[in-house]
């Protein structure tokens, strides 16, 4: 394991000198050399816009861009690459669904179900839709250990339920929601209910298959998956996507335009208006290839070992409360320290070369439910090793000495 872990870390230029124990991967992951090199190569060698030019550079770039679409489809076990839409992040993907599908197929009084553990990106778009057309938002409560209350969820379903949008793995707690159970309950109640799964964290930590997760929409973002910022993915079933109106208008998403009428292309082009994030798509492709070449199973096993070690070490420290301690979870440790404000703890950590996140983690309703202002969050990536965890524990003990 030590050699395997060291090999991963050496693949990431920012981590090679060992100065920082980077434990903020849930916010954004570090980038492997292959991603940096792939994007640099494109900028230095024959960059061109796509889908338009008949010259060699443009055709080559178009092929490279579309190859990544096929690559993403394979990565999440989708047979039809036309169902893969490139956005700028998970947030835009959810907004696209809310404004395109939601405004078209929902009306005043229709209901959407979300949960108390959602990121703001899966709350605010639906509130905007509510304010626009009068839909009703229902919220699944969670237990004190941050697990979905399945009985309460079942009771929320009604004949007015048209949509369910749930996070797969909480960015604030690392708790894994059983999407198969959530979806199965909804399908048995009403097969016509549409379901979106926010996979921003889950694609990073485990194999994902749309054949297994029988949802209608799935979203994730590139920068958490060791790729660049500015690139995200929306997967949706082709028939559903083609029934949705465009989210934005512009070049490359049209068949014909006159001043009287525009005819739009089918998916995915109808949802990718204008010049897309070409370099970022190439970077995402490089990140996925890197992960696939190693094997997600290998990464998952390594992270499981580091997660277990981190939890064991945290359990040895008095005065630390970890959210979702007894739930099924990945390596995201969101905790409070008795008698200390998270920001003060993080400042001490920074002085000791330990990078963590503090605050509400874009989950203010969750923090309100748990009656806390925020937490300290240490989150692991494939490059995290036991030395990083040891440095976290040392910093925690130092913070307790200074702040208690």
ChimeraX attribute file (.defattr): number of C-alpha atoms within 10 A of each C-alpha:
attribute: neighborCount
match mode: 1-to-1
recipient: residues
	/A:1	9
	/A:2	8
	/A:3	7
	/A:4	13
	/A:5	17
	/A:6	14
	/A:7	12
	/A:8	19
	/A:9	21
	/A:10	16
	/A:11	16
	/A:12	18
	/A:13	14
	/A:14	16
	/A:15	19
	/A:16	13
	/A:17	9
	/A:18	13
	/A:19	11
	/A:20	16
	/A:21	23
	/A:22	24
	/A:23	26
	/A:24	20
	/A:25	26
	/A:26	26
	/A:27	16
	/A:28	19
	/A:29	24
	/A:30	22
	/A:31	21
	/A:32	22
	/A:33	16
	/A:34	18
	/A:35	24
	/A:36	17
	/A:37	13
	/A:38	18
	/A:39	19
	/A:40	13
	/A:41	13
	/A:42	16
	/A:43	12
	/A:44	8
	/A:45	9
	/A:46	12
	/A:47	15
	/A:48	19
	/A:49	15
	/A:50	21
	/A:51	15
	/A:52	11
	/A:53	14
	/A:54	10
	/A:55	9
	/A:56	11
	/A:57	16
	/A:58	18
	/A:59	17
	/A:60	17
	/A:61	22
	/A:62	18
	/A:63	14
	/A:64	16
	/A:65	22
	/A:66	17
	/A:67	16
	/A:68	21
	/A:69	25
	/A:70	18
	/A:71	20
	/A:72	22
	/A:73	21
	/A:74	14
	/A:75	18
	/A:76	17
	/A:77	15
	/A:78	20
	/A:79	12
	/A:80	13
	/A:81	20
	/A:82	20
	/A:83	23
	/A:84	25
	/A:85	23
	/A:86	25
	/A:87	26
	/A:88	21
	/A:89	21
	/A:90	24
	/A:91	22
	/A:92	21
	/A:93	24
	/A:94	28
	/A:95	20
	/A:96	21
	/A:97	21
	/A:98	23
	/A:99	19
	/A:100	19
	/A:101	20
	/A:102	22
	/A:103	17
	/A:104	13
	/A:105	13
	/A:106	21
	/A:107	17
	/A:108	13
	/A:109	14
	/A:110	20
	/A:111	23
	/A:112	25
	/A:113	20
	/A:114	22
	/A:115	23
	/A:116	23
	/A:117	30
	/A:118	24
	/A:119	23
	/A:120	15
	/A:121	17
	/A:122	24
	/A:123	21
	/A:124	14
	/A:125	19
	/A:126	25
	/A:127	15
	/A:128	15
	/A:129	21
	/A:130	23
	/A:131	12
	/A:132	13
	/A:133	15
	/A:134	16
	/A:135	23
	/A:136	19
	/A:137	20
	/A:138	17
	/A:139	16
	/A:140	19
	/A:141	20
	/A:142	19
	/A:143	13
	/A:144	11
	/A:145	15
	/A:146	24
	/A:147	19
	/A:148	21
	/A:149	13
	/A:150	17
	/A:151	10
	/A:152	13
	/A:153	20
	/A:154	14
	/A:155	9
	/A:156	15
	/A:157	20
	/A:158	13
	/A:159	10
	/A:160	14
	/A:161	23
	/A:162	21
	/A:163	23
	/A:164	23
	/A:165	22
	/A:166	26
	/A:167	26
	/A:168	22
	/A:169	27
	/A:170	25
	/A:171	26
	/A:172	30
	/A:173	28
	/A:174	26
	/A:175	27
	/A:176	21
	/A:177	20
	/A:178	16
	/A:179	18
	/A:180	13
	/A:181	12
	/A:182	17
	/A:183	22
	/A:184	15
	/A:185	16
	/A:186	22
	/A:187	16
	/A:188	10
	/A:189	15
	/A:190	15
	/A:191	11
	/A:192	12
	/A:193	20
	/A:194	20
	/A:195	21
	/A:196	25
	/A:197	25
	/A:198	27
	/A:199	20
	/A:200	27
	/A:201	24
	/A:202	21
	/A:203	22
	/A:204	24
	/A:205	22
	/A:206	16
	/A:207	15
	/A:208	16
	/A:209	15
	/A:210	18
	/A:211	11
	/A:212	11
	/A:213	17
	/A:214	17
	/A:215	23
	/A:216	19
	/A:217	23
	/A:218	28
	/A:219	25
	/A:220	28
	/A:221	31
	/A:222	29
	/A:223	26
	/A:224	23
	/A:225	27
	/A:226	26
	/A:227	28
	/A:228	26
	/A:229	20
	/A:230	18
	/A:231	25
	/A:232	28
	/A:233	26
	/A:234	26
	/A:235	27
	/A:236	24
	/A:237	17
	/A:238	17
	/A:239	11
	/A:240	14
	/A:241	24
	/A:242	18
	/A:243	14
	/A:244	21
	/A:245	17
	/A:246	24
	/A:247	16
	/A:248	14
	/A:249	15
	/A:250	13
	/A:251	14
	/A:252	19
	/A:253	21
	/A:254	18
	/A:255	13
	/A:256	10
	/A:257	11
	/A:258	7
	/A:259	5
	/A:260	5
	/A:261	8
	/A:262	12
	/A:263	12
	/A:264	19
	/A:265	16
	/A:266	20
	/A:267	24
	/A:268	22
	/A:269	20
	/A:270	25
	/A:271	28
	/A:272	21
	/A:273	18
	/A:274	13
	/A:275	12
	/A:276	18
	/A:277	18
	/A:278	21
	/A:279	21
	/A:280	23
	/A:281	29
	/A:282	25
	/A:283	29
	/A:284	29
	/A:285	24
	/A:286	25
	/A:287	25
	/A:288	21
	/A:289	18
	/A:290	18
	/A:291	19
	/A:292	14
	/A:293	9
	/A:294	12
	/A:295	12
	/A:296	19
	/A:297	14
	/A:298	15
	/A:299	22
	/A:300	18
	/A:301	14
	/A:302	19
	/A:303	23
	/A:304	16
	/A:305	14
	/A:306	23
	/A:307	23
	/A:308	13
	/A:309	16
	/A:310	23
	/A:311	16
	/A:312	11
	/A:313	14
	/A:314	20
	/A:315	14
	/A:316	10
	/A:317	14
	/A:318	11
	/A:319	15
	/A:320	15
	/A:321	17
	/A:322	21
	/A:323	22
	/A:324	22
	/A:325	18
	/A:326	11
	/A:327	15
	/A:328	13
	/A:329	18
	/A:330	25
	/A:331	25
	/A:332	29
	/A:333	28
	/A:334	26
	/A:335	23
	/A:336	22
	/A:337	21
	/A:338	14
	/A:339	10
	/A:340	15
	/A:341	17
	/A:342	20
	/A:343	15
	/A:344	14
	/A:345	22
	/A:346	21
	/A:347	16
	/A:348	18
	/A:349	21
	/A:350	14
	/A:351	10
	/A:352	17
	/A:353	18
	/A:354	25
	/A:355	21
	/A:356	24
	/A:357	20
	/A:358	21
	/A:359	19
	/A:360	20
	/A:361	21
	/A:362	14
	/A:363	21
	/A:364	19
	/A:365	17
	/A:366	24
	/A:367	19
	/A:368	13
	/A:369	15
	/A:370	16
	/A:371	9
	/A:372	13
	/A:373	14
	/A:374	23
	/A:375	25
	/A:376	24
	/A:377	30
	/A:378	25
	/A:379	27
	/A:380	27
	/A:381	28
	/A:382	23
	/A:383	25
	/A:384	24
	/A:385	25
	/A:386	15
	/A:387	12
	/A:388	22
	/A:389	24
	/A:390	15
	/A:391	17
	/A:392	25
	/A:393	18
	/A:394	14
	/A:395	21
	/A:396	21
	/A:397	13
	/A:398	15
	/A:399	19
	/A:400	19
	/A:401	9
	/A:402	12
	/A:403	14
	/A:404	9
